[in-house]
Amino acid sequence: MNNDKISLDELVSLRNKNPEEMLNAVQNKLSDDKKSELFRILGDKKALEELLKSEQAQKLMKKFGNNG
């Protein structure tokens, strides 16, 4: 069973993939419950905006924008 954990390094390693490949890689690490939660958030504009404003999301976006 999946452990529902994705490390920052794993996410950063996906930054050169297209969005579909990224989503597939993330989905493969999640349980069915977590997948449902992910798609609920992605489909809810307000929830997605809140997620993107979070400290963790801001750090991740900075890391993705960094070349190193």
N, CA, C and O atoms as CSV, one atom per row, in Angstrom:
chain,resi,resn,atom,element,x,y,z
A,1,MET,N,N,0.839,-1.191,0.000
A,1,MET,CA,C,0.000,0.000,0.000
A,1,MET,C,C,0.871,1.237,0.000
A,1,MET,O,O,1.991,1.210,0.509
A,2,ASN,N,N,0.376,2.306,-0.558
A,2,ASN,CA,C,1.089,3.571,-0.615
A,2,ASN,C,C,1.190,4.192,0.768
A,2,ASN,O,O,0.336,3.955,1.623
A,3,ASN,N,N,2.242,4.995,0.993
A,3,ASN,CA,C,2.421,5.571,2.323
A,3,ASN,C,C,1.939,7.009,2.428
A,3,ASN,O,O,2.089,7.618,3.488
A,4,ASP,N,N,1.369,7.573,1.375
A,4,ASP,CA,C,0.822,8.931,1.373
A,4,ASP,C,C,1.862,9.997,1.673
A,4,ASP,O,O,1.501,11.108,2.062
A,5,LYS,N,N,3.130,9.695,1.505
A,5,LYS,CA,C,4.186,10.674,1.754
A,5,LYS,C,C,4.969,10.899,0.471
A,5,LYS,O,O,5.382,9.956,-0.204
A,6,ILE,N,N,5.157,12.154,0.157
A,6,ILE,CA,C,5.960,12.526,-1.000
A,6,ILE,C,C,6.962,13.553,-0.501
A,6,ILE,O,O,6.584,14.598,0.029
A,7,SER,N,N,8.220,13.254,-0.671
A,7,SER,CA,C,9.247,14.168,-0.172
A,7,SER,C,C,9.393,15.364,-1.105
A,7,SER,O,O,9.021,15.312,-2.278
A,8,LEU,N,N,9.936,16.428,-0.561
A,8,LEU,CA,C,10.206,17.616,-1.351
A,8,LEU,C,C,11.147,17.276,-2.503
A,8,LEU,O,O,10.956,17.746,-3.625
A,9,ASP,N,N,12.153,16.467,-2.227
A,9,ASP,CA,C,13.091,16.068,-3.283
A,9,ASP,C,C,12.381,15.313,-4.407
A,9,ASP,O,O,12.700,15.500,-5.581
A,10,GLU,N,N,11.414,14.456,-4.043
A,10,GLU,CA,C,10.657,13.728,-5.065
A,10,GLU,C,C,9.859,14.699,-5.934
A,10,GLU,O,O,9.817,14.558,-7.156
A,11,LEU,N,N,9.229,15.679,-5.296
A,11,LEU,CA,C,8.449,16.654,-6.053
A,11,LEU,C,C,9.344,17.499,-6.956
A,11,LEU,O,O,9.025,17.728,-8.122
A,12,VAL,N,N,10.455,17.953,-6.411
A,12,VAL,CA,C,11.368,18.774,-7.204
A,12,VAL,C,C,11.916,17.997,-8.397
A,12,VAL,O,O,12.140,18.565,-9.466
A,13,SER,N,N,12.131,16.698,-8.209
A,13,SER,CA,C,12.637,15.883,-9.321
A,13,SER,C,C,11.636,15.800,-10.469
A,13,SER,O,O,12.005,15.440,-11.587
A,14,LEU,N,N,10.383,16.127,-10.205
A,14,LEU,CA,C,9.336,16.080,-11.230
A,14,LEU,C,C,9.164,17.399,-11.975
A,14,LEU,O,O,8.357,17.483,-12.901
A,15,ARG,N,N,9.910,18.426,-11.584
A,15,ARG,CA,C,9.650,19.762,-12.122
A,15,ARG,C,C,9.838,19.875,-13.635
A,15,ARG,O,O,9.285,20.786,-14.251
A,16,ASN,N,N,10.591,18.988,-14.234
A,16,ASN,CA,C,10.782,19.040,-15.685
A,16,ASN,C,C,9.794,18.168,-16.447
A,16,ASN,O,O,9.871,18.055,-17.670
A,17,LYS,N,N,8.882,17.562,-15.735
A,17,LYS,CA,C,7.853,16.718,-16.363
A,17,LYS,C,C,6.664,17.594,-16.756
A,17,LYS,O,O,6.506,18.708,-16.256
A,18,ASN,N,N,5.841,17.079,-17.648
A,18,ASN,CA,C,4.628,17.819,-17.961
A,18,ASN,C,C,3.622,17.604,-16.831
A,18,ASN,O,O,3.768,16.658,-16.056
A,19,PRO,N,N,2.606,18.460,-16.722
A,19,PRO,CA,C,1.656,18.356,-15.608
A,19,PRO,C,C,1.002,16.990,-15.461
A,19,PRO,O,O,0.786,16.531,-14.339
A,20,GLU,N,N,0.686,16.340,-16.558
A,20,GLU,CA,C,0.043,15.022,-16.486
A,20,GLU,C,C,0.982,13.989,-15.873
A,20,GLU,O,O,0.564,13.178,-15.047
A,21,GLU,N,N,2.251,14.018,-16.279
A,21,GLU,CA,C,3.238,13.088,-15.709
A,21,GLU,C,C,3.440,13.363,-14.219
A,21,GLU,O,O,3.586,12.436,-13.423
A,22,MET,N,N,3.446,14.634,-13.854
A,22,MET,CA,C,3.596,14.999,-12.439
A,22,MET,C,C,2.426,14.464,-11.621
A,22,MET,O,O,2.617,13.857,-10.567
A,23,LEU,N,N,1.215,14.695,-12.121
A,23,LEU,CA,C,0.029,14.247,-11.406
A,23,LEU,C,C,0.013,12.729,-11.283
A,23,LEU,O,O,-0.315,12.203,-10.219
A,24,ASN,N,N,0.359,12.024,-12.341
A,24,ASN,CA,C,0.401,10.558,-12.287
A,24,ASN,C,C,1.408,10.071,-11.252
A,24,ASN,O,O,1.124,9.130,-10.511
A,25,ALA,N,N,2.580,10.701,-11.193
A,25,ALA,CA,C,3.597,10.301,-10.227
A,25,ALA,C,C,3.119,10.527,-8.802
A,25,ALA,O,O,3.358,9.701,-7.922
A,26,VAL,N,N,2.446,11.643,-8.578
A,26,VAL,CA,C,1.924,11.937,-7.240
A,26,VAL,C,C,0.806,10.959,-6.890
A,26,VAL,O,O,0.772,10.422,-5.783
A,27,GLN,N,N,-0.101,10.729,-7.824
A,27,GLN,CA,C,-1.217,9.801,-7.579
A,27,GLN,C,C,-0.741,8.413,-7.199
A,27,GLN,O,O,-1.343,7.755,-6.351
A,28,ASN,N,N,0.336,7.968,-7.824
A,28,ASN,CA,C,0.859,6.634,-7.552
A,28,ASN,C,C,1.360,6.482,-6.128
A,28,ASN,O,O,1.508,5.360,-5.643
A,29,LYS,N,N,1.622,7.582,-5.454
A,29,LYS,CA,C,2.104,7.548,-4.075
A,29,LYS,C,C,0.966,7.648,-3.050
A,29,LYS,O,O,1.204,7.493,-1.852
A,30,LEU,N,N,-0.254,7.902,-3.502
A,30,LEU,CA,C,-1.358,8.176,-2.581
A,30,LEU,C,C,-2.352,7.018,-2.477
A,30,LEU,O,O,-2.578,6.270,-3.428
A,31,SER,N,N,-2.927,6.906,-1.302
A,31,SER,CA,C,-4.031,5.963,-1.101
A,31,SER,C,C,-5.266,6.504,-1.816
A,31,SER,O,O,-5.288,7.663,-2.231
A,32,ASP,N,N,-6.280,5.678,-1.959
A,32,ASP,CA,C,-7.512,6.114,-2.614
A,32,ASP,C,C,-8.144,7.293,-1.885
A,32,ASP,O,O,-8.658,8.208,-2.528
A,33,ASP,N,N,-8.114,7.287,-0.553
A,33,ASP,CA,C,-8.677,8.395,0.223
A,33,ASP,C,C,-7.946,9.698,-0.065
A,33,ASP,O,O,-8.571,10.743,-0.243
A,34,LYS,N,N,-6.632,9.632,-0.108
A,34,LYS,CA,C,-5.833,10.837,-0.360
A,34,LYS,C,C,-6.015,11.313,-1.800
A,34,LYS,O,O,-6.023,12.517,-2.056
A,35,LYS,N,N,-6.160,10.387,-2.735
A,35,LYS,CA,C,-6.425,10.778,-4.118
A,35,LYS,C,C,-7.743,11.533,-4.209
A,35,LYS,O,O,-7.834,12.557,-4.886
A,36,SER,N,N,-8.767,11.022,-3.522
A,36,SER,CA,C,-10.069,11.686,-3.518
A,36,SER,C,C,-9.962,13.087,-2.941
A,36,SER,O,O,-10.555,14.031,-3.464
A,37,GLU,N,N,-9.202,13.218,-1.858
A,37,GLU,CA,C,-9.011,14.527,-1.231
A,37,GLU,C,C,-8.271,15.474,-2.184
A,37,GLU,O,O,-8.636,16.644,-2.301
A,38,LEU,N,N,-7.238,14.974,-2.861
A,38,LEU,CA,C,-6.482,15.781,-3.811
A,38,LEU,C,C,-7.399,16.309,-4.912
A,38,LEU,O,O,-7.380,17.502,-5.214
A,39,PHE,N,N,-8.197,15.431,-5.511
A,39,PHE,CA,C,-9.065,15.872,-6.601
A,39,PHE,C,C,-10.193,16.775,-6.107
A,39,PHE,O,O,-10.667,17.635,-6.850
A,40,ARG,N,N,-10.621,16.587,-4.871
A,40,ARG,CA,C,-11.618,17.508,-4.299
A,40,ARG,C,C,-11.023,18.907,-4.208
A,40,ARG,O,O,-11.671,19.885,-4.580
A,41,ILE,N,N,-9.800,19.004,-3.717
A,41,ILE,CA,C,-9.146,20.304,-3.580
A,41,ILE,C,C,-8.875,20.917,-4.952
A,41,ILE,O,O,-9.115,22.107,-5.155
A,42,LEU,N,N,-8.382,20.122,-5.886
A,42,LEU,CA,C,-8.097,20.637,-7.223
A,42,LEU,C,C,-9.355,21.133,-7.928
A,42,LEU,O,O,-9.284,22.023,-8.777
A,43,GLY,N,N,-10.499,20.563,-7.581
A,43,GLY,CA,C,-11.758,20.960,-8.195
A,43,GLY,C,C,-12.498,22.058,-7.455
A,43,GLY,O,O,-13.557,22.500,-7.902
A,44,ASP,N,N,-11.958,22.506,-6.330
A,44,ASP,CA,C,-12.601,23.535,-5.504
A,44,ASP,C,C,-11.711,24.775,-5.518
A,44,ASP,O,O,-10.667,24.807,-4.868
A,45,LYS,N,N,-12.131,25.792,-6.262
A,45,LYS,CA,C,-11.297,26.987,-6.460
A,45,LYS,C,C,-10.866,27.608,-5.134
A,45,LYS,O,O,-9.699,27.964,-4.971
A,46,LYS,N,N,-11.785,27.741,-4.195
A,46,LYS,CA,C,-11.461,28.369,-2.914
A,46,LYS,C,C,-10.449,27.520,-2.135
A,46,LYS,O,O,-9.485,28.052,-1.585
A,47,ALA,N,N,-10.666,26.211,-2.089
A,47,ALA,CA,C,-9.745,25.320,-1.375
A,47,ALA,C,C,-8.362,25.341,-2.023
A,47,ALA,O,O,-7.346,25.326,-1.327
A,48,LEU,N,N,-8.325,25.377,-3.346
A,48,LEU,CA,C,-7.053,25.410,-4.064
A,48,LEU,C,C,-6.314,26.713,-3.794
A,48,LEU,O,O,-5.100,26.711,-3.591
A,49,GLU,N,N,-7.050,27.834,-3.792
A,49,GLU,CA,C,-6.426,29.125,-3.485
A,49,GLU,C,C,-5.837,29.122,-2.078
A,49,GLU,O,O,-4.732,29.622,-1.868
A,50,GLU,N,N,-6.561,28.567,-1.120
A,50,GLU,CA,C,-6.059,28.486,0.255
A,50,GLU,C,C,-4.806,27.620,0.323
A,50,GLU,O,O,-3.840,27.967,1.003
A,51,LEU,N,N,-4.826,26.502,-0.379
A,51,LEU,CA,C,-3.665,25.616,-0.405
A,51,LEU,C,C,-2.455,26.339,-0.981
A,51,LEU,O,O,-1.360,26.253,-0.426
A,52,LEU,N,N,-2.641,27.043,-2.080
A,52,LEU,CA,C,-1.525,27.724,-2.729
A,52,LEU,C,C,-0.960,28.868,-1.893
A,52,LEU,O,O,0.187,29.270,-2.090
A,53,LYS,N,N,-1.744,29.388,-0.972
A,53,LYS,CA,C,-1.279,30.457,-0.082
A,53,LYS,C,C,-0.539,29.918,1.139
A,53,LYS,O,O,0.070,30.686,1.884
A,54,SER,N,N,-0.587,28.608,1.346
A,54,SER,CA,C,0.041,28.023,2.534
A,54,SER,C,C,1.556,28.169,2.471
A,54,SER,O,O,2.145,28.263,1.395
A,55,GLU,N,N,2.164,28.185,3.635
A,55,GLU,CA,C,3.618,28.316,3.733
A,55,GLU,C,C,4.324,27.187,2.988
A,55,GLU,O,O,5.310,27.421,2.289
A,56,GLN,N,N,3.820,25.963,3.139
A,56,GLN,CA,C,4.439,24.815,2.475
A,56,GLN,C,C,4.373,24.958,0.956
A,56,GLN,O,O,5.346,24.665,0.261
A,57,ALA,N,N,3.231,25.408,0.440
A,57,ALA,CA,C,3.084,25.576,-1.003
A,57,ALA,C,C,4.001,26.684,-1.508
A,57,ALA,O,O,4.597,26.560,-2.578
A,58,GLN,N,N,4.113,27.752,-0.753
A,58,GLN,CA,C,4.991,28.847,-1.160
A,58,GLN,C,C,6.446,28.383,-1.226
A,58,GLN,O,O,7.169,28.724,-2.162
A,59,LYS,N,N,6.868,27.612,-0.237
A,59,LYS,CA,C,8.235,27.076,-0.232
A,59,LYS,C,C,8.452,26.153,-1.429
A,59,LYS,O,O,9.492,26.215,-2.085
A,60,LEU,N,N,7.476,25.305,-1.709
A,60,LEU,CA,C,7.583,24.378,-2.831
A,60,LEU,C,C,7.662,25.134,-4.152
A,60,LEU,O,O,8.463,24.786,-5.019
A,61,MET,N,N,6.842,26.159,-4.306
A,61,MET,CA,C,6.865,26.925,-5.553
A,61,MET,C,C,8.212,27.635,-5.717
A,61,MET,O,O,8.724,27.731,-6.833
A,62,LYS,N,N,8.781,28.123,-4.639
A,62,LYS,CA,C,10.109,28.739,-4.724
A,62,LYS,C,C,11.154,27.698,-5.129
A,62,LYS,O,O,12.040,27.983,-5.934
A,63,LYS,N,N,11.048,26.501,-4.573
A,63,LYS,CA,C,11.991,25.427,-4.887
A,63,LYS,C,C,11.859,25.027,-6.361
A,63,LYS,O,O,12.865,24.781,-7.027
A,64,PHE,N,N,10.632,24.963,-6.869
A,64,PHE,CA,C,10.425,24.616,-8.266
A,64,PHE,C,C,10.994,25.691,-9.184
A,64,PHE,O,O,11.477,25.385,-10.274
A,65,GLY,N,N,10.938,26.934,-8.754
A,65,GLY,CA,C,11.454,28.023,-9.563
A,65,GLY,C,C,12.958,28.149,-9.527
A,65,GLY,O,O,13.549,28.847,-10.351
A,66,ASN,N,N,13.587,27.474,-8.569
A,66,ASN,CA,C,15.032,27.526,-8.404
A,66,ASN,C,C,15.675,26.492,-9.322
A,66,ASN,O,O,15.168,25.378,-9.457
A,67,ASN,N,N,16.761,26.848,-9.936
A,67,ASN,CA,C,17.448,25.914,-10.833
A,67,ASN,C,C,18.368,24.964,-10.112
A,67,ASN,O,O,18.935,24.072,-10.742
A,68,GLY,N,N,18.537,25.119,-8.830
A,68,GLY,CA,C,19.468,24.265,-8.115
A,68,GLY,C,C,18.878,23.558,-6.951
A,68,GLY,O,O,19.573,22.806,-6.268
